[in-house]
Amino acid sequence: MESNKESEWIGLREIARSKLETRDYGEESLAKRLATTGIGSGEAMQERDQLRDAWIPGVEIFPRQVHQQKGRGYFAELVRIHEGVLGRIGLNPEQWASALMHRGSAKGFHIHPPHVPNGVAAEAWFRELYIEFPDDCTRRPYDLEQWDVMFFLIGLCEMILVDDRAGLPRRIMRFMISGDSNPGGDNSAVVIPPGVSHALRCIGTEDLIMVYGTSTRFQPRWEGRIGSSIENDLLPTEWVSYIADMEA
């Protein structure tokens, strides 16, 4: 039965009716949800074939198994050298690090510059790597650019990826990842190529703890930031006003 906002909401004041909005719970396509509201990383992995036209080239999401030990905790492997997805794509991180994000905080967007050989147009280079020879990972210059592989140990992460490489479609992927402390289908790790900006939000009730490897050692000049002002905690308005008064 069709609804009529004017008649259904007649019991409200006119000013309230004029501002009224309702949410559409109709099911969007999987690709649309991946690019907008987001999906679980488990669903992204299961439906990767269906998401072929929405997937960012070079991005990998792979499952992790968390072994529960009743009354004691849990155990989960990170990676085995030369095995699994990292073995298949030939990515052996040069450096490992850990990071903690407090509950309700966010990081990013961060982006690392992709290497482009001298005398080669960036568009042609990326087309060769990801369109013409997508399965030949030996062409990737891992030692000349920073690739990230991220593992989440505690908490819940919302990740957003945006492909900003010249000549490739600007695709967006938004998905949720569960840390080992929240076992289930969304326990996964993520590989992020250079040229793909990434942002993370801690969306659970716990702090977010992660371990990540990089294909090269940390280079501050490669740590590009786009719209990252969310990382700066602002002082309360009253404090700012008080400080300004003191400086006057």
Summary of the structure (lengths in Angstrom):
residues: 248
radius of gyration: 22.0
end to end distance: 63.9
largest distance: 69.5
contacts: 662
relative contact order: 0.21
helix: 25%
strand: 29%
